[in-house]
Amino acid sequence: MYSAIAIMADTPPQLLPARELMAFTLASHILLVPFGVALPAITLLMHYRGLRKGDAVALLLARRWSAVMAVQFAIGIVTGTVLSFEFGLLWPGLMGRWGDVFGLGFGVEAWAFFLEAVLIAIYLYGWRRLRPWTHFWLGVPLPLTALMGAFGIIAANSWMNTPRGFTLDAGGNPVDVDVRRAIFTPMFGPEYWHFVAGVVLTAGYVVAGVYAVGWLRGRRDHYHRLGFTVPFTVAAILTPVQFVLGDSIARSVFHKQPVKFAATEIVWKTGTHVPEYMFGRLHADGSISGGIKIPQLDSILAGFSPDTQVTGLTAVPASDRPTAAQATIAHWAFDIMVTIGSLLVLLALWYGWCWLRRRELPRSPWFFRCAAVAGAACLVTVECGWITTEVGRQPWIVYENMRVSEAVTDTRAASLWAMLAIVVVVYTLILGTFLAVLLTMRTRWRAADEELAGSHPEGSPEGDTPYGPRPSAAAAAQDHGTAHDDGGRP
């Protein structure tokens, strides 16, 4: 208790508002990341299905998802730009000393961001202006640029967790930088693939959840069936893969960041036969209250044997490890992530069992209720994963090389608190506008479908769409004569 108070007393007053500002902006931006990285791939998968099978409904879904993708990208520009400025404004010590070592990752992300903006514009412009397959192939680089952007960001973050690729001179400044080692650190591979699988299945569950709600409300047409099945199948396939990748990254943390592992598992003293606590709260004296204790499981999970030695928090001085409160936060975030992941595995197995047996969707409404909330649950896991990574690394901003307090700005705390208040208001308005735009688009699309359904009662509202949606039956008739110039019906 007294050591924690002493540590807090030594920190500059601007540290807390700087942390809160960075945490809020990053927590807001990270909710958009799964769609920026994964929605292009899911959209192109639906686009390919529409062209390959001549399915106009699939093409309509792909075009509508591309519109959502563009709106999301515009919002991501704002939140991402704010974050890039904050790195320099809030943490000048980090960028000033270490920017030459790990800054290349941010450069890669910036180039990917620029290319993605150009490709999204081309893809949106191409609907009904390019031949179908030409349009599709011009969109194929979109997911690749999104993955390249993720490459840059994860390279920077993994370096902060396991810094490599430099030596320190007499003044403690990095020299002899090896860019390759600085990018491909020991944590890069586990972090990158865990991140990619996580954002893809999150986007898949969120998109499928929209159509699961429609299914529960009685909309059982081909449009809702297809809109649910394609993204949910992608997410269901990746869910058990992600569970394995999550176990792999936890084991990498055990080997490369033992104190961080001790924080996420609230292990106080180094030893073997260490129990696993599901939830629970760590106190400053090392005692644990609440939670479910499973004997020896932590050692077994870490090294496949109860004799595996797990490093405890007390293996390092109090100033070099997370506080009891920080360890509890990281532990709860980790356990929530694992719990939700386990439930999603069961949901994916339910879906796979029904599909393999009958080649049709599960019939129980409870399945679709679970599917409807799976997307929101995945967004919670994305937040929890970030909390585990960042809070578990405390007090280091560069693991074992620079503390957060050493990197923070000299700006007055009052100014930072005022900036945080402004950012909260602005972000609330931006995210509210984003949701309002999406709801407006949904309303307009539903009205267009109902109008076309009335004009073509024998088929589905989307059944006569040659390539992409038409705003009305009259427009559809007018455009029919020029459809063959655009490549005709796929």
C-alpha positions as CSV (number, residue, x, y, z in Angstrom):
1,M,0.0,0.0,0.0
2,Y,2.7,2.5,1.0
3,S,4.9,1.5,-1.9
4,A,2.0,2.2,-4.3
5,I,1.4,5.6,-2.7
6,A,5.1,6.4,-3.0
7,I,5.1,5.5,-6.7
8,M,2.1,7.7,-7.3
9,A,3.7,10.6,-5.4
10,D,6.8,10.5,-7.7
11,T,4.7,10.7,-10.9
12,P,4.2,14.1,-12.6
13,P,0.7,15.6,-12.3
14,Q,0.1,15.6,-16.0
15,L,0.6,11.8,-16.2
16,L,-3.0,10.9,-15.3
17,P,-4.8,13.2,-17.7
18,A,-2.4,12.3,-20.5
19,R,-3.2,8.6,-19.9
20,E,-6.9,9.2,-19.7
21,L,-6.8,11.2,-22.9
22,M,-4.8,8.6,-24.8
23,A,-7.0,5.8,-23.4
24,F,-10.3,7.4,-24.4
25,T,-9.2,8.3,-28.0
26,L,-7.6,4.8,-28.5
27,A,-10.6,3.0,-27.0
28,S,-12.9,5.0,-29.4
29,H,-10.7,4.4,-32.4
30,I,-10.2,0.7,-31.8
31,L,-14.0,0.1,-32.2
32,L,-13.6,1.1,-35.8
33,V,-10.5,-0.9,-36.5
34,P,-12.2,-4.3,-37.2
35,F,-14.3,-2.8,-39.9
36,G,-11.4,-0.8,-41.5
37,V,-9.3,-3.9,-41.6
38,A,-11.8,-6.7,-42.2
39,L,-14.9,-5.3,-43.9
40,P,-13.2,-4.8,-47.3
41,A,-12.3,-8.6,-47.3
42,I,-15.9,-9.6,-46.3
43,T,-17.3,-7.2,-48.9
44,L,-15.1,-8.6,-51.7
45,L,-16.0,-12.2,-50.6
46,M,-19.7,-11.3,-51.1
47,H,-18.8,-9.5,-54.4
48,Y,-17.0,-12.6,-55.7
49,R,-20.0,-14.8,-54.8
50,G,-22.3,-12.5,-56.6
51,L,-20.2,-12.6,-59.8
52,R,-19.4,-16.3,-59.6
53,K,-22.9,-17.4,-59.1
54,G,-24.8,-14.6,-60.9
55,D,-26.4,-13.7,-57.6
56,A,-27.8,-10.1,-57.8
57,V,-28.7,-10.1,-54.1
58,A,-25.0,-10.8,-53.2
59,L,-24.0,-7.9,-55.4
60,L,-26.5,-5.7,-53.7
61,L,-25.2,-6.6,-50.3
62,A,-21.6,-6.0,-51.5
63,R,-22.5,-2.6,-52.8
64,R,-24.3,-1.6,-49.6
65,W,-21.4,-2.9,-47.4
66,S,-19.0,-0.9,-49.5
67,A,-21.0,2.3,-48.7
68,V,-20.8,1.5,-45.0
69,M,-17.1,0.8,-45.5
70,A,-16.6,4.3,-46.9
71,V,-18.5,6.0,-44.1
72,Q,-16.5,4.1,-41.5
73,F,-13.2,4.9,-43.2
74,A,-14.1,8.6,-43.1
75,I,-14.8,8.4,-39.4
76,G,-11.6,6.4,-38.9
77,I,-9.6,9.2,-40.6
78,V,-10.6,11.6,-37.9
79,T,-10.0,9.3,-34.9
80,G,-6.8,8.0,-36.4
81,T,-5.4,11.4,-37.1
82,V,-6.0,12.5,-33.5
83,L,-4.1,9.5,-32.3
84,S,-1.1,10.2,-34.5
85,F,-0.9,13.7,-33.1
86,E,-1.3,12.5,-29.5
87,F,1.8,10.3,-29.8
88,G,3.9,13.4,-30.4
89,L,2.0,15.8,-28.2
90,L,1.4,13.6,-25.1
91,W,4.5,11.4,-25.2
92,P,7.4,13.5,-26.6
93,G,9.9,11.5,-24.5
94,L,8.9,8.4,-26.4
95,M,9.0,9.8,-29.9
96,G,12.1,12.0,-29.2
97,R,14.3,9.1,-28.0
98,W,12.9,6.1,-29.7
99,G,11.2,7.4,-32.8
100,D,14.2,6.5,-35.0
101,V,14.0,2.9,-33.8
102,F,10.3,2.0,-34.1
103,G,8.9,4.9,-36.2
104,L,9.0,3.0,-39.4
105,G,5.9,1.1,-38.4
106,F,4.0,4.3,-38.3
107,G,5.3,5.2,-41.7
108,V,4.1,1.9,-43.1
109,E,0.7,2.5,-41.6
110,A,0.5,6.0,-43.1
111,W,1.3,4.7,-46.6
112,A,-1.3,1.9,-46.2
113,F,-3.8,4.5,-45.1
114,F,-3.2,6.6,-48.1
115,L,-3.5,3.7,-50.5
116,E,-6.6,2.4,-48.9
117,A,-8.3,5.8,-49.3
118,V,-7.5,5.8,-53.1
119,L,-8.7,2.2,-53.5
120,I,-11.9,2.8,-51.6
121,A,-12.7,5.7,-53.9
122,I,-12.0,3.6,-57.0
123,Y,-14.1,0.7,-55.7
124,L,-17.1,3.0,-54.9
125,Y,-16.8,4.7,-58.3
126,G,-16.6,1.4,-60.1
127,W,-20.2,0.3,-59.4
128,R,-22.1,0.4,-62.7
129,R,-19.2,2.3,-64.3
130,L,-16.7,-0.6,-64.8
131,R,-17.1,-4.1,-66.1
132,P,-18.0,-6.5,-63.3
133,W,-14.8,-8.5,-63.1
134,T,-12.6,-5.5,-63.8
135,H,-14.3,-3.8,-60.9
136,F,-13.8,-6.8,-58.6
137,W,-10.1,-7.1,-59.4
138,L,-9.5,-3.4,-58.8
139,G,-11.0,-4.0,-55.3
140,V,-8.8,-7.0,-54.4
141,P,-5.8,-4.8,-53.2
142,L,-8.1,-3.2,-50.6
143,P,-7.8,-6.0,-48.0
144,L,-4.1,-6.2,-48.6
145,T,-3.6,-2.5,-47.8
146,A,-5.7,-2.9,-44.7
147,L,-3.4,-5.7,-43.6
148,M,-0.4,-3.6,-44.4
149,G,-1.7,-0.9,-42.1
150,A,-2.2,-3.4,-39.4
151,F,1.3,-4.6,-40.0
152,G,2.7,-1.2,-39.2
153,I,0.7,-0.6,-36.1
154,I,1.4,-4.0,-34.6
155,A,5.1,-3.7,-35.4
156,A,5.2,-0.5,-33.4
157,N,3.2,-2.0,-30.5
158,S,5.1,-5.3,-30.4
159,W,8.4,-3.3,-30.3
160,M,7.1,-1.4,-27.2
161,N,6.4,-4.8,-25.6
162,T,9.7,-6.5,-26.6
163,P,12.1,-3.7,-27.8
164,R,14.9,-4.9,-30.0
165,G,17.2,-3.7,-32.8
166,F,19.4,-1.1,-31.1
167,T,22.2,-0.6,-28.6
168,L,22.4,2.1,-26.0
169,D,25.3,4.6,-25.8
170,A,26.8,6.0,-22.6
171,G,23.9,8.6,-22.4
172,G,21.2,5.9,-22.7
173,N,20.3,6.9,-26.3
174,P,19.7,4.2,-28.9
175,V,22.3,3.8,-31.6
176,D,23.2,1.2,-34.2
177,V,19.5,0.7,-35.2
178,D,18.7,-2.6,-37.0
179,V,15.4,-1.9,-38.6
180,R,14.6,-5.6,-39.4
181,R,15.1,-6.6,-35.8
182,A,13.1,-3.6,-34.6
183,I,10.1,-4.6,-36.7
184,F,10.2,-8.4,-36.4
185,T,10.4,-8.6,-32.6
186,P,9.7,-11.7,-30.6
187,M,6.1,-10.6,-30.0
188,F,5.4,-9.4,-33.5
189,G,4.2,-12.7,-35.0
190,P,1.9,-13.7,-32.1
191,E,0.4,-10.2,-31.8
192,Y,-0.1,-9.7,-35.6
193,W,-1.9,-13.0,-36.3
194,H,-4.0,-12.7,-33.1
195,F,-5.0,-9.2,-34.1
196,V,-5.8,-10.1,-37.7
197,A,-8.0,-13.1,-36.8
198,G,-9.6,-11.1,-34.0
199,V,-10.7,-8.1,-36.2
200,V,-11.9,-10.4,-39.0
201,L,-14.1,-12.5,-36.8
202,T,-15.3,-9.3,-35.0
203,A,-16.4,-7.7,-38.2
204,G,-18.0,-11.0,-39.3
205,Y,-20.0,-11.3,-36.2
206,V,-21.1,-7.7,-36.2
207,V,-22.3,-7.7,-39.8
208,A,-24.0,-11.1,-39.3
209,G,-25.7,-9.8,-36.2
210,V,-27.5,-7.1,-38.1
211,Y,-29.2,-9.7,-40.3
212,A,-29.7,-12.0,-37.3
213,V,-31.9,-9.3,-35.8
214,G,-33.8,-9.1,-39.1
215,W,-34.2,-12.9,-39.1
216,L,-35.7,-12.8,-35.6
217,R,-38.1,-10.1,-36.8
218,G,-39.5,-12.5,-39.5
219,R,-37.4,-11.4,-42.5
220,R,-36.5,-14.8,-43.9
221,D,-35.8,-13.9,-47.5
222,H,-32.7,-14.7,-49.5
223,Y,-31.3,-11.2,-48.7
224,H,-31.2,-11.7,-45.0
225,R,-30.1,-15.3,-45.2
226,L,-27.2,-14.5,-47.4
227,G,-26.3,-11.4,-45.4
228,F,-26.1,-13.5,-42.3
229,T,-24.5,-16.7,-43.7
230,V,-21.4,-15.4,-45.4
231,P,-20.0,-13.2,-42.7
232,F,-21.0,-15.6,-39.9
233,T,-19.4,-18.5,-41.7
234,V,-16.1,-16.5,-41.9
235,A,-16.3,-15.6,-38.2
236,A,-17.3,-19.2,-37.1
237,I,-14.3,-20.7,-39.0
238,L,-11.9,-18.2,-37.4
239,T,-13.2,-18.5,-33.9
240,P,-11.5,-21.8,-32.9
241,V,-8.4,-20.6,-34.8
242,Q,-8.4,-17.4,-32.7
243,F,-8.7,-19.4,-29.5
244,V,-5.5,-21.3,-30.4
245,L,-3.8,-18.0,-31.4
246,G,-4.8,-16.5,-28.1
247,D,-3.3,-19.4,-26.2
248,S,-0.1,-18.9,-28.2
249,I,0.2,-15.2,-27.5
250,A,-0.4,-15.8,-23.8
251,R,2.5,-18.3,-23.8
252,S,4.7,-15.8,-25.6
253,V,4.0,-13.3,-22.9
254,F,4.9,-15.9,-20.3
255,H,8.3,-16.3,-21.9
256,K,9.1,-12.8,-23.1
257,Q,7.2,-10.6,-20.5
258,P,7.0,-12.7,-17.3
259,V,6.0,-9.7,-15.1
260,K,3.2,-8.8,-17.5
261,F,2.1,-12.4,-17.4
262,A,2.1,-12.3,-13.6
263,A,-0.1,-9.2,-13.7
264,T,-2.7,-10.7,-16.0
265,E,-2.8,-13.9,-13.9
266,I,-2.4,-12.0,-10.6
267,V,0.5,-14.2,-9.5
268,W,2.1,-12.6,-6.5
269,K,5.0,-14.9,-5.6
270,T,7.2,-16.9,-7.9
271,G,6.6,-20.7,-7.6
272,T,5.3,-23.9,-9.1
273,H,1.9,-25.5,-8.9
274,V,0.4,-22.0,-9.3
275,P,-3.4,-21.9,-9.2
276,E,-5.5,-20.1,-11.8
277,Y,-8.0,-17.5,-10.6
278,M,-11.0,-16.7,-12.8
279,F,-11.6,-13.1,-12.0
280,G,-10.8,-12.2,-8.3
281,R,-9.1,-9.1,-7.0
282,L,-5.4,-8.7,-6.1
283,H,-4.6,-6.6,-3.0
284,A,-1.4,-4.7,-2.3
285,D,-0.3,-7.2,0.3
286,G,-0.5,-10.0,-2.3
287,S,-3.8,-11.5,-1.0
288,I,-6.6,-12.3,-3.5
289,S,-10.3,-11.9,-2.7
290,G,-13.2,-13.3,-4.8
291,G,-13.0,-15.2,-8.0
292,I,-12.8,-18.9,-8.7
293,K,-9.6,-20.7,-7.7
294,I,-8.5,-23.7,-9.9
295,P,-5.5,-25.4,-8.3
296,Q,-2.3,-25.8,-10.4
297,L,-4.0,-24.7,-13.6
298,D,-1.9,-21.6,-14.2
299,S,1.3,-23.6,-14.2
300,I,-0.3,-26.2,-16.5
301,L,-1.5,-23.6,-19.0
302,A,1.9,-21.8,-19.0
303,G,4.1,-24.9,-19.4
304,F,1.9,-27.9,-19.8
305,S,3.0,-29.2,-16.4
306,P,2.1,-28.3,-12.7
307,D,5.8,-28.1,-12.1
308,T,6.2,-25.1,-14.4
309,Q,7.6,-22.2,-12.5
310,V,5.6,-18.9,-12.9
311,T,7.3,-15.6,-12.1
312,G,5.4,-13.5,-9.6
313,L,5.1,-9.8,-9.3
314,T,7.4,-9.7,-6.3
315,A,10.3,-10.9,-8.5
316,V,10.9,-7.3,-9.4
317,P,10.9,-4.1,-7.3
318,A,7.5,-2.4,-6.8
319,S,8.6,0.5,-9.0
320,D,9.1,-1.9,-12.0
321,R,5.8,-3.7,-11.9
322,P,2.1,-2.9,-12.2
323,T,0.3,-1.9,-9.0
324,A,-2.3,-4.3,-7.5
325,A,-5.1,-2.2,-9.0
326,Q,-3.5,-2.3,-12.5
327,A,-2.9,-6.0,-12.3
328,T,-6.5,-6.5,-11.3
329,I,-7.7,-4.5,-14.3
330,A,-5.5,-6.4,-16.7
331,H,-6.6,-9.7,-15.1
332,W,-10.3,-8.9,-15.4
333,A,-9.8,-7.7,-19.0
334,F,-8.0,-11.0,-19.9
335,D,-10.6,-13.2,-18.2
336,I,-13.5,-11.4,-19.9
337,M,-11.8,-11.9,-23.2
338,V,-11.2,-15.6,-22.6
339,T,-14.8,-16.1,-21.3
340,I,-16.3,-14.5,-24.4
341,G,-14.0,-16.3,-26.7
342,S,-15.0,-19.6,-25.1
343,L,-18.7,-18.9,-25.6
344,L,-18.1,-17.9,-29.2
345,V,-16.4,-21.2,-29.8
346,L,-19.5,-23.0,-28.6
347,L,-21.7,-20.8,-30.8
348,A,-19.4,-21.6,-33.8
349,L,-19.6,-25.3,-33.0
350,W,-23.4,-25.1,-32.8
351,Y,-23.5,-23.5,-36.3
352,G,-21.1,-25.9,-37.8
353,W,-22.9,-29.0,-36.4
354,C,-26.2,-27.9,-37.9
355,W,-24.7,-26.9,-41.2
356,L,-22.8,-30.2,-41.6
357,R,-25.8,-32.3,-40.6
358,R,-28.6,-30.5,-42.6
359,R,-26.9,-27.9,-44.8
360,E,-29.1,-25.3,-43.3
361,L,-29.1,-22.7,-40.5
362,P,-30.0,-23.7,-36.9
363,R,-33.7,-23.5,-36.3
364,S,-33.7,-22.4,-32.7
365,P,-34.4,-18.7,-32.2
366,W,-31.9,-18.8,-29.3
367,F,-29.1,-19.3,-31.9
368,F,-30.0,-16.1,-33.6
369,R,-30.4,-14.3,-30.3
370,C,-26.8,-15.3,-29.5
371,A,-25.6,-14.4,-33.0
372,A,-27.2,-11.0,-32.6
373,V,-25.2,-10.1,-29.5
374,A,-22.0,-11.9,-30.6
375,G,-20.8,-8.8,-32.5
376,A,-21.2,-6.5,-29.5
377,A,-19.4,-9.2,-27.4
378,C,-16.5,-9.2,-29.9
379,L,-16.2,-5.5,-29.6
380,V,-15.9,-5.9,-25.8
381,T,-13.1,-8.4,-26.4
382,V,-11.2,-6.0,-28.7
383,E,-11.3,-3.4,-25.9
384,C,-10.2,-6.0,-23.3
385,G,-7.3,-7.1,-25.5
386,W,-6.0,-3.6,-25.7
387,I,-6.4,-3.1,-21.9
388,T,-4.5,-6.3,-21.2
389,T,-1.7,-5.3,-23.5
390,E,-1.3,-1.8,-22.3
391,V,-2.2,-1.9,-18.6
392,G,-0.3,-5.2,-18.1
393,R,2.9,-3.5,-19.4
394,Q,2.8,-0.7,-16.8
395,P,4.8,1.2,-15.6
396,W,6.8,0.8,-18.9
397,I,6.0,2.6,-22.1
398,V,9.0,0.8,-23.6
399,Y,9.3,-2.4,-21.7
400,E,12.2,-2.3,-19.2
401,N,13.7,0.7,-21.1
402,M,11.4,3.8,-20.4
403,R,8.7,4.4,-17.9
404,V,5.5,6.1,-18.9
405,S,6.3,9.0,-16.5
406,E,9.5,9.6,-18.3
407,A,7.8,10.0,-21.7
408,V,4.9,12.3,-20.7
409,T,4.6,15.9,-21.9
410,D,5.3,18.9,-19.8
411,T,2.0,20.5,-20.6
412,R,0.0,21.5,-17.5
413,A,-2.5,19.0,-16.1
414,A,-5.3,21.4,-16.2
415,S,-4.8,21.9,-20.0
416,L,-4.9,18.2,-20.6
417,W,-8.1,17.7,-18.6
418,A,-9.7,20.5,-20.6
419,M,-8.5,18.8,-23.8
420,L,-10.0,15.5,-22.6
421,A,-13.4,17.2,-22.0
422,I,-13.3,18.7,-25.5
423,V,-12.3,15.4,-27.1
424,V,-15.1,13.5,-25.3
425,V,-17.7,16.0,-26.6
426,V,-16.4,16.0,-30.2
427,Y,-16.1,12.2,-30.3
428,T,-19.6,11.8,-28.9
429,L,-20.9,14.0,-31.7
430,I,-18.8,12.2,-34.4
431,L,-19.8,8.7,-33.3
432,G,-23.4,9.8,-32.9
433,T,-23.3,11.2,-36.5
434,F,-21.8,7.9,-37.7
435,L,-24.6,5.9,-36.2
436,A,-27.2,8.4,-37.5
437,V,-25.8,8.1,-41.1
438,L,-25.9,4.3,-40.9
439,L,-29.5,4.3,-39.7
440,T,-30.5,6.7,-42.5
441,M,-28.8,4.4,-45.0
442,R,-30.7,1.4,-43.6
443,T,-34.0,3.3,-43.8
444,R,-33.4,4.4,-47.3
445,W,-32.4,0.9,-48.5
446,R,-35.4,-0.7,-46.8
447,A,-37.7,1.8,-48.4
448,A,-36.2,1.1,-51.8
449,D,-36.6,-2.7,-51.3
450,E,-40.2,-2.3,-50.4
451,E,-40.8,-0.1,-53.4
452,L,-39.2,-2.7,-55.7
453,A,-41.1,-5.5,-54.0
454,G,-44.4,-3.8,-54.8
455,S,-43.3,-3.4,-58.4
456,H,-42.2,-7.0,-58.7
457,P,-44.5,-9.0,-56.5
458,E,-43.4,-12.4,-58.0
459,G,-39.8,-12.1,-56.9
460,S,-37.6,-10.7,-54.3
461,P,-37.0,-6.9,-54.2
462,E,-33.4,-7.5,-55.4
463,G,-34.2,-10.1,-58.0
464,D,-34.0,-7.9,-61.0
465,T,-30.8,-6.0,-60.1
466,P,-28.3,-6.4,-63.0
467,Y,-25.2,-5.1,-61.3
468,G,-25.6,-3.2,-58.0
469,P,-28.8,-1.7,-56.5
470,R,-31.2,0.5,-58.4
471,P,-32.9,3.3,-56.5
472,S,-36.4,2.6,-57.9
473,A,-38.2,0.5,-60.4
474,A,-38.3,3.3,-62.9
475,A,-34.6,3.8,-62.7
476,A,-34.2,0.0,-63.1
477,A,-36.2,0.1,-66.3
478,Q,-34.3,3.1,-67.6
479,D,-30.9,1.5,-66.8
480,H,-31.8,-1.9,-68.3
481,G,-30.8,-0.8,-71.8
482,T,-27.3,0.2,-70.7
483,A,-26.6,-2.8,-68.5
484,H,-24.9,-4.7,-71.3
485,D,-22.5,-1.8,-71.8
486,D,-21.4,-2.3,-68.1
487,G,-20.8,-6.0,-68.6
488,G,-24.4,-7.1,-68.5
489,R,-25.9,-9.5,-66.0
490,P,-23.0,-11.4,-64.2
